[in-house]
Amino acid sequence: MVKIERILVPVDFSESSQKAVLYGIEIAKSRNGKVFFLHVIHRRLVDNVERLSAWGYKGDVVQTMKNMVRERENDLQLAVPEKLRQGVEVEFSVKKGKPAEEIIQTARDLTADLVVMGTEGHSALASPLLGGVSQKVVNHAPCPVLVVRPLEHDFISRDTPES
C-alpha cells in the first residue's frame, strides 16, 4: 500500500480550497495520517505594505505584518472547524512569499506524502483547466498532488439520504 501519512493542504479560503480541506481530512482519517494546513500571504501584499511605509504613510510595518499573520492564522483555524478535525492530528502555519514556491518548499520540508489543493483562478499563462499556482505545484512538488475542484455538493454528505 502507498504510504500517505503526511498530507499538506494549502488553504486560500476559496471554495475549492475548502473542498481540499475536506479531502485532506478524510484521507488522513482513512490512513491515520497528519494534516498540515498552510496559508501563504502573497509576497505582493507584503511588498505593498512595505511600500506604503516607505512612502511615509503612518503605521508600523512590522506590527501591521504581525497583525496580518495573526488574522490569517485565526482564519485558517476557522476554515477547519474543530468538529471536522476530530480524530485527526493537524498543524497550522502561515507563511509569506510566492504561493507556489512556499507550497513546494513546505512539501519538501515536511517530507509530505501528498499535497491536496484546490484549483482556482486563471491567468493568461496558465492552463484554463488548472490555476497557475496549482499547475506549478503539480509540476514541481516532491510528492503526488491531488487537485480538487469545486463540486456541486460535498462528497461527505453523500452518505446522508436525500430529502
C-alpha positions in Angstrom: 0.0 0.0 0.0 1.2 3.5 -0.8 2.2 5.4 2.3 0.1 8.6 2.8 0.6 9.8 6.3 1.8 13.4 5.9 -0.7 15.5 4.0 -0.2 19.2 3.1 -3.3 21.2 2.4 -2.8 24.7 1.2 -5.7 27.0 2.0 -6.5 30.2 0.2 -10.1 30.4 1.6 -11.7 29.8 -1.8 -14.5 27.3 -2.4 -12.1 24.8 -4.0 -9.6 25.0 -1.1 -12.5 24.3 1.3 -13.1 21.1 -0.7 -9.4 20.3 -0.4 -9.7 20.7 3.4 -12.5 18.0 3.3 -10.5 15.7 1.1 -7.3 16.1 3.2 -9.1 15.4 6.4 -10.9 12.3 5.0 -7.7 10.9 3.6 -5.9 11.4 6.9 -8.7 9.7 8.8 -8.6 6.7 6.5 -4.8 6.5 6.7 -4.2 7.5 10.3 -2.3 10.5 9.0 -1.5 14.0 9.9 -2.7 17.1 8.0 -0.6 20.3 7.7 -2.7 23.3 6.7 -0.8 26.1 5.1 -1.8 29.6 4.1 0.6 31.8 2.1 0.3 35.6 2.3 1.3 36.6 -1.2 4.6 38.4 -1.5 2.9 41.2 -3.5 0.8 42.0 -0.4 3.8 42.1 1.8 5.6 44.3 -0.7 2.7 46.7 -0.9 2.6 47.1 2.9 6.3 47.8 2.9 5.9 50.3 0.0 3.2 52.2 1.9 5.6 52.6 4.8 8.4 53.7 2.6 6.2 56.4 1.1 5.6 57.9 4.5 2.2 56.5 5.5 2.0 56.3 9.2 2.0 53.0 10.8 4.4 50.3 11.9 5.1 47.8 9.1 6.3 45.2 11.5 3.2 45.5 13.6 0.9 45.5 10.5 2.5 42.3 9.3 2.3 40.6 12.7 -1.4 41.6 12.8 -2.0 40.2 9.3 -0.3 36.9 10.1 -2.3 36.6 13.4 -5.5 37.3 11.5 -4.7 34.7 8.8 -3.7 32.1 11.4 -7.1 32.7 13.1 -8.9 32.5 9.7 -7.0 29.3 8.8 -8.1 27.6 12.0 -11.7 28.7 11.4 -11.5 27.2 7.9 -11.0 23.8 9.5 -13.8 23.5 12.1 -13.0 21.6 15.3 -15.7 19.1 14.6 -14.2 18.2 11.2 -10.7 17.7 12.6 -11.7 15.4 15.5 -9.6 12.3 15.4 -7.0 13.7 13.1 -3.7 15.3 14.1 -3.4 18.7 12.5 -0.9 21.6 12.3 -1.4 25.1 11.0 1.1 27.5 9.6 1.1 30.8 7.8 4.0 31.9 5.6 4.8 34.9 3.4 6.0 34.6 -0.1 5.0 33.3 -3.6 2.3 30.8 -3.0 3.5 28.0 -5.4 7.1 28.3 -4.2 6.1 28.2 -0.5 3.8 25.2 -1.0 6.5 23.3 -2.8 9.2 24.2 -0.2 6.8 23.3 2.6 6.1 19.9 1.0 9.8 19.3 0.9 10.4 20.5 4.4 7.6 18.3 5.8 8.5 15.3 3.6 4.9 15.3 2.6 3.4 12.2 1.1 0.6 14.1 -0.6 -0.5 17.7 -1.4 -4.2 18.2 -1.6 -5.2 21.6 -3.0 -7.9 23.3 -4.8 -7.8 24.7 -8.3 -8.9 28.3 -8.5 -8.3 31.2 -10.8 -6.9 31.5 -14.3 -4.1 33.5 -15.9 -3.0 34.1 -19.5 -0.1 31.8 -18.9 -1.9 29.0 -17.0 -3.9 26.2 -18.4 -7.7 27.0 -18.4 -8.2 23.7 -16.6 -5.8 24.4 -13.7 -5.0 27.6 -11.8 -1.5 28.9 -12.1 -0.4 28.1 -8.5 -1.9 24.6 -8.8 -0.2 24.0 -12.1 3.2 25.0 -10.7 2.8 22.8 -7.6 1.7 19.8 -9.8 4.8 20.3 -12.0 7.3 20.8 -9.2 6.1 19.2 -5.9 8.3 16.4 -4.5 5.2 14.2 -3.9 1.9 13.5 -5.6 -0.6 16.3 -5.8 -4.4 15.8 -5.7 -6.1 18.8 -7.2 -9.7 19.3 -6.0 -12.2 21.4 -8.0 -15.4 22.9 -6.5 -18.2 20.4 -6.6 -21.9 21.0 -6.6 -22.3 19.1 -3.3 -20.0 17.9 -0.6 -18.7 14.4 -1.0 -19.1 13.9 2.7 -22.8 14.4 2.5 -23.3 11.6 0.0 -23.9 9.2 2.9 -26.9 11.1 4.0 -30.3 10.3 2.4 -31.8 12.9 0.2 -34.9 14.7 1.5 
